[in-house]
């Protein structure tokens, strides 16, 4: 007796095309805003993506993205530094009228930097005498120089240029070379 192959195997399951409950259309933005906004709005840094408390989050004054205290920067470059930066980096020759600082020329002529006295003993260390302005700065009466320069806005890491040699941070608005 021969049985059909269909009777031994179960029927394949078919996908249901019509839902049992009627579909209620909602805008995707309403769903996302209701679910995501209370939990993550303002609690994740846009630069390092770390979660932070609401009191530790700052907002970039240029792109308005949330930024933690570690990733936030303050624009402190002088306008003359920011305006000279593109011209100095574009040319390999120095500009006319550009002279090195006196400190650089003194460092170049220092006896320790020359080969003539390679075996000589090092000179005695001289300490800098404190001036009145240094004492005022140490006591907190006068702000540091680098905090008073620039526009002073709080910006994120993505909206600034940082120079480790000059220890300056320049926002793209002051630098006028904005990628955005």
BELDANOR-V342864 format. One record per backbone hydrogen bond with DSSP energy under -0.5 kcal/mol. NH is the residue of the N-H (numbers start at 1). CO is the residue of the C=O. If there is no record, write none. Layout:
nh->[NH	NH]
co->[CO	CO]
//
This chain:
nh->[3	7	8	9	25	31	32	33	34	35	36	37	37	40	41	41	43	44	45	46	49	52	56	57	57	58	60	61	64	67	72	73	75	76	77	82	83	84	85	86	88	89	90	91	98	99	104	105	106	107	108	109	110	113	114	114	118	120	135	136	137	138	139	140	140	141	142	148	148	149	152	155	155	159	160	161	163	164	167	168	170	172	175	176	177]
co->[1	4	4	5	23	27	28	29	30	31	32	32	33	36	36	37	40	40	50	66	45	43	53	53	54	67	65	154	60	58	68	155	153	169	169	78	79	80	81	82	84	85	86	87	95	97	101	101	102	103	104	105	107	110	110	111	115	117	131	132	133	134	135	136	137	136	136	144	145	145	75	73	153	156	157	170	168	162	163	163	161	159	171	172	172]
//
